Amino acid sequence: MLIVPMASTASWHLLEFLVAIIFFHSSEYMLAIFFHGQSSVTLSSLLISQHYVIAMTCALLEYAIEFHFFPSLKEHWSVSNIGLMMVLFGEFIRKAAILTAGRSFTHMIRRYYADDHELITHGIYRFVRHPGYSGFFIWAAGTQVMLCNPVSFIGFVAVVWRFFYTRIPYPLCERIIFYLLLISILFFFWFFSDKPD
């Protein structure tokens, strides 16, 4: 069994990761109740699917394996702090999207026009067309950077990219994903470059 002393750098990364997950899902759930009422919100509003649980389990397994066999990989404060900044930035963008859109923000894709539909073009939506998706993409990648998980980082970027690719109209999706993927690739090469910590 892997026992991690709480004073180690790696333990703080893990604690930050767990706090980020708890905050993300509990705040999503509370905001959904606030805007849509408790009767309209189910546990699926926590955005926890079978695929999500598998991805997070893989991330924790990578963390434990690398901590055991390559402990120095988990001692990069600067990398982890970049991940923390990504998580906070992703949270900010996503929560700004929810607060700006209000009742128009849902966790379900609406396929048909309803009388209460409204195109939001103010607030964060002035700058980002799909801030909920962009925020989640940055948040998800950031959780893996925060843990110094290079394999899960690539996996999360690929899986989230695929998820958005199927949800966002094709031309817009290509532009958004291209820039997010470019940023992710640049970070990946920076992570593995030879640099002092």
C-alpha positions as CSV (number, residue, x, y, z in Angstrom):
1,M,0.0,0.0,0.0
2,L,1.3,3.4,-0.9
3,I,1.6,5.7,2.1
4,V,2.4,9.3,1.4
5,P,3.6,11.6,4.2
6,M,1.5,14.7,4.3
7,A,4.5,17.0,4.4
8,S,5.8,16.0,1.0
9,T,5.3,18.1,-2.1
10,A,3.5,15.3,-3.9
11,S,0.9,15.1,-1.0
12,W,0.1,18.8,-1.5
13,H,-0.5,18.2,-5.2
14,L,-2.9,15.3,-4.4
15,L,-4.7,17.4,-1.8
16,E,-5.1,20.3,-4.3
17,F,-6.4,17.9,-6.9
18,L,-9.0,16.5,-4.5
19,V,-10.2,19.9,-3.4
20,A,-10.4,21.0,-7.0
21,I,-12.6,18.0,-7.9
22,I,-14.9,18.5,-4.8
23,F,-15.2,22.2,-5.5
24,F,-15.9,21.8,-9.2
25,H,-18.7,19.3,-8.8
26,S,-20.3,20.7,-5.7
27,S,-20.4,24.2,-7.1
28,E,-21.8,22.9,-10.4
29,Y,-24.6,21.1,-8.5
30,M,-25.4,24.2,-6.3
31,L,-25.5,26.5,-9.3
32,A,-27.7,24.1,-11.2
33,I,-30.1,24.0,-8.2
34,F,-30.0,27.8,-7.9
35,F,-30.9,28.4,-11.6
36,H,-33.1,25.4,-12.3
37,G,-34.6,24.4,-9.0
38,Q,-34.0,21.2,-7.0
39,S,-36.8,19.3,-8.8
40,S,-35.0,19.8,-12.2
41,V,-31.6,18.8,-11.0
42,T,-30.5,15.2,-10.7
43,L,-27.2,13.6,-9.6
44,S,-26.2,13.6,-13.2
45,S,-25.9,17.3,-12.8
46,L,-22.7,16.6,-11.0
47,L,-21.3,15.6,-14.4
48,I,-20.0,12.3,-13.2
49,S,-20.2,9.6,-15.8
50,Q,-18.7,6.2,-16.0
51,H,-16.1,7.5,-18.4
52,Y,-15.3,10.3,-16.0
53,V,-14.8,7.9,-13.1
54,I,-12.5,5.7,-15.3
55,A,-10.4,8.8,-16.3
56,M,-10.0,10.0,-12.8
57,T,-9.2,6.5,-11.6
58,C,-6.5,6.3,-14.3
59,A,-5.1,9.7,-13.2
60,L,-4.9,8.5,-9.6
61,L,-3.2,5.3,-10.6
62,E,-0.7,7.1,-12.7
63,Y,0.0,9.4,-9.8
64,A,0.5,6.5,-7.4
65,I,2.7,4.5,-9.8
66,E,4.9,7.5,-10.7
67,F,5.1,8.6,-7.1
68,H,6.3,5.1,-6.2
69,F,8.8,4.5,-9.1
70,F,9.7,8.1,-10.1
71,P,9.2,10.2,-7.0
72,S,11.2,13.1,-8.4
73,L,8.6,13.5,-11.2
74,K,6.1,14.6,-8.5
75,E,8.4,17.2,-6.9
76,H,8.0,20.0,-9.5
77,W,6.3,22.8,-7.6
78,S,6.5,25.2,-10.6
79,V,4.7,22.7,-12.9
80,S,2.1,21.9,-10.2
81,N,1.5,25.6,-9.7
82,I,0.9,26.1,-13.4
83,G,-1.7,23.3,-13.1
84,L,-3.3,25.1,-10.2
85,M,-3.5,28.3,-12.2
86,M,-5.1,26.4,-15.1
87,V,-7.6,24.9,-12.7
88,L,-8.5,28.3,-11.2
89,F,-8.7,29.9,-14.7
90,G,-10.8,27.1,-16.0
91,E,-13.1,27.4,-13.0
92,F,-13.4,31.1,-13.5
93,I,-14.3,30.8,-17.1
94,R,-16.8,28.1,-16.6
95,K,-18.5,29.6,-13.5
96,A,-18.6,33.0,-15.3
97,A,-20.4,31.2,-18.2
98,I,-22.9,29.7,-15.8
99,L,-23.5,33.0,-13.9
100,T,-23.8,35.0,-17.1
101,A,-26.2,32.6,-18.9
102,G,-28.2,31.8,-15.8
103,R,-31.2,29.6,-16.7
104,S,-30.0,29.3,-20.3
105,F,-27.0,27.3,-19.1
106,T,-27.8,23.6,-18.8
107,H,-25.8,20.4,-18.7
108,M,-28.0,19.0,-21.4
109,I,-27.8,19.7,-25.1
110,R,-31.0,21.2,-26.4
111,R,-31.8,20.0,-29.9
112,Y,-34.9,22.0,-30.6
113,Y,-35.7,25.7,-30.2
114,A,-37.8,26.7,-27.2
115,D,-39.5,30.0,-26.5
116,D,-37.2,30.6,-23.5
117,H,-34.0,30.1,-25.6
118,E,-31.8,33.2,-25.6
119,L,-28.4,33.7,-27.4
120,I,-26.1,35.1,-24.8
121,T,-23.6,37.6,-26.2
122,H,-22.6,39.6,-23.1
123,G,-20.2,38.9,-20.2
124,I,-17.7,36.1,-20.8
125,Y,-19.7,35.2,-24.0
126,R,-18.4,38.4,-25.6
127,F,-14.9,36.9,-25.5
128,V,-15.4,33.2,-25.7
129,R,-18.2,31.5,-27.8
130,H,-18.3,28.3,-25.6
131,P,-16.9,29.4,-22.2
132,G,-18.5,26.4,-20.4
133,Y,-16.6,24.0,-22.7
134,S,-13.4,26.0,-22.8
135,G,-13.4,26.4,-19.0
136,F,-13.9,22.6,-18.5
137,F,-11.1,21.8,-21.1
138,I,-8.6,24.1,-19.2
139,W,-9.8,22.8,-15.8
140,A,-9.5,19.1,-16.8
141,A,-6.0,19.5,-18.4
142,G,-5.0,21.6,-15.4
143,T,-5.9,18.9,-12.9
144,Q,-3.3,16.6,-14.6
145,V,-0.7,19.3,-14.8
146,M,-1.3,19.9,-11.1
147,L,-0.6,16.3,-10.3
148,C,2.5,16.3,-12.7
149,N,0.8,13.4,-14.6
150,P,2.2,13.6,-18.2
151,V,0.4,10.5,-19.5
152,S,-3.0,11.4,-18.0
153,F,-2.5,15.0,-19.3
154,I,-2.3,13.7,-22.9
155,G,-5.2,11.3,-22.2
156,F,-7.4,14.0,-20.7
157,V,-6.7,16.4,-23.6
158,A,-7.5,13.8,-26.2
159,V,-10.7,12.6,-24.5
160,V,-12.0,16.1,-23.8
161,W,-11.1,17.1,-27.3
162,R,-13.1,14.1,-28.7
163,F,-16.0,14.9,-26.4
164,F,-16.2,18.5,-27.6
165,Y,-15.6,17.6,-31.2
166,T,-18.9,15.6,-31.1
167,R,-20.9,18.4,-29.3
168,I,-19.7,21.7,-30.9
169,P,-20.6,22.5,-34.6
170,Y,-17.7,21.4,-36.8
171,P,-16.0,24.7,-38.0
172,L,-16.2,26.4,-34.6
173,C,-15.0,23.2,-32.9
174,E,-12.0,23.0,-35.1
175,R,-10.9,26.6,-34.2
176,I,-11.4,26.2,-30.5
177,I,-9.8,22.8,-30.3
178,F,-6.8,23.8,-32.5
179,Y,-5.8,26.6,-30.2
180,L,-6.4,24.6,-27.0
181,L,-4.5,21.7,-28.5
182,L,-1.6,24.0,-29.5
183,I,-1.4,25.3,-26.0
184,S,-1.5,21.8,-24.6
185,I,1.3,20.6,-26.9
186,L,3.5,23.5,-26.1
187,F,3.0,22.9,-22.4
188,F,3.8,19.2,-22.9
189,F,7.2,20.0,-24.5
190,W,8.0,22.5,-21.9
191,F,7.2,20.0,-19.2
192,F,9.8,17.5,-20.5
193,S,12.4,20.1,-21.4
194,D,15.6,20.0,-19.4
195,K,15.2,22.8,-16.8
196,P,16.0,23.3,-13.2
197,D,13.0,23.5,-10.9
